[in-house]
């Protein structure tokens, strides 16, 4: 009988690209992973991996086995969720991956609410700019608070469920003593010194596309994906920044934010989990807290605009 732990190791190696990288993520030695994969190869009687430069790739037999392994691992999780649903109790642990730009306005309030409603639940929060949907499919995280810019195609991996939370527009940020509260035309930024993320990022691509639609190609003065750095440059009067609204603490001193009146650029914030037919009470509780926080953030933003 095939060992499910070895099947998971095969899946991890295929996703990471090497035994060393897989071992690091599994918190094992490369030798231990290699030994288990050798045992799996002996179980099926055919090579599952082949060298591919400095990495490894699946053989045809490896690809076939991985397809079945995905279904087996999904069925195992489905069984665990079904039992948890019968118990109808929120578990003791969960791992949430979130973007830095969502921590102050969404993650912190949601975790505070969870601690109040489910004190037994300890949520580990992984804050990173890196896309975490692959980690979700590998089971290293349970919920992802992610983003997708409207101009980009939907690249949701198979087996992942997306719950939309909030449409988050980019706003124009300047020093508090510059500009005004009125909406800004994107084309009016053509002559300004801009602080924007690199064009290799999703946000950078979205800004480039928006500027192109407005009839100009931006020539940024400052290029950084660090939103704190962008806000510091804007506060100092050195640059104009384009920043997601939810990434700005309304109480931040020294800056002024204005909406774009033409060619809006916005991202969709979403919560993602592995797809299962039986809902998991723990991930359901985490998503419910994020959804409530999103609604409160939206209401607060509307109130500030009307004030």
Residue, then its C-alpha position, 0 to 999 in steps of 0.5 A: x500500500x502506498x504511504x500517503x506521507x511519501x505521496x505528499x513528499x513527491x508533491x512537495x518536490x514537484x512544486x519546489x523543484x528540488x529535493x533540497x528545497x522540499x526538505x527545507x519546507x518540510x523541515x527535514x534533511x535532504x537525505x531523509x526526503x531522498x530516502x522516502x522518495x526512493x522507498x516510494x519508487x520501490x513501491x511502484x517499481x518505476x522512476x518518478x523523478x529525473x534530473x533537470x539541470x540543477x533541479x528535478x522533474x517528474x517522469x511520465x510515471x511521476x506525473x501520473x502518480x501525482x495526479x492520483x496523489x492530489x486526489x488522495x490528499x484532497x480526499x483525506x482533507x475532505x474526510x477531516x473536514x467532514x468530521x470537524x463539521x460534525x463536531x461543529x467546533x473551531x480548531x486550535x490552530x490555523x495559518x493565515x498568509x497575508x500581504x503587508x498592505x493588509x495588516x493594519x486595516x484588515x488582518x489586525x482587526x480580524x485577529x482581534x475579533x477571532x481572539x475574542x470569539x474563539x480564544x482557543x484558536x491560535x492563528x499563525x500569520x505569515x506576512x509576505x509580498x510573495x504569492x501564497x496560493x501555491x503554499x495553500x495548495x501544498x497545505x503549508x497555509x490554511x487561508x490566504x488574504x491575497x490580491x488580484x489587479x483587475x487587468x490581470x487574468x485569473x490565475x487561481x490554481x485548481x483546487x482553490x476557492x476564492x471568496x471576494x472581500x473588497x475592491x480596493x482602489x489606488x489613491x494619489x498620495x502627496x504631502x499634506x500641504x500639497x494638492x487638495x481633497x478633490x479627485x485627481x486626473x491620472x494624466x495630471x501625474x505625467x509631469x510629477x515625480x512618482x514613487x511607484x512599485x517595480x514594473x515586475x509587480x502586479x501593482x506596477x503593471x496595473x499602474x503602467x496600464x492605467x497610465x497608458x490608457x491615460x495617454x502617457x508613459x510614467x518615468x518614475x523617480x523612485x521605484x520601490x515595492x515598500x509602501x512605507x517607503x512610498x508614503x515617506x517620500x510623499x510625506x517629505x514632498x519628494x514624490x507623488x505615490x499611487x497606493x492602495x487605499x487599504x494600505x494607508x492608516x487614516x490616522x497617518x500624519x503628514x499625507x493627503x490622499x485623493x481618489x483618481x477620477x479617471x482610469x481607476x486602478x483597483x485590486x480585488x482583495x480576497x480570501x482563499x482556501x483549499x476547495x472542499x465539499x465539507x466546510x472546515x469550521x476553523x477556516x470558515x471562522x477565519x474567513x468570516x472575521x476577514x469578511x466582517x473586517x472588510x465590511x467595516x473598512x468599507x463603511x469607515x472609508x465611506x464615512x470619511x469620504x462623506x465627512 
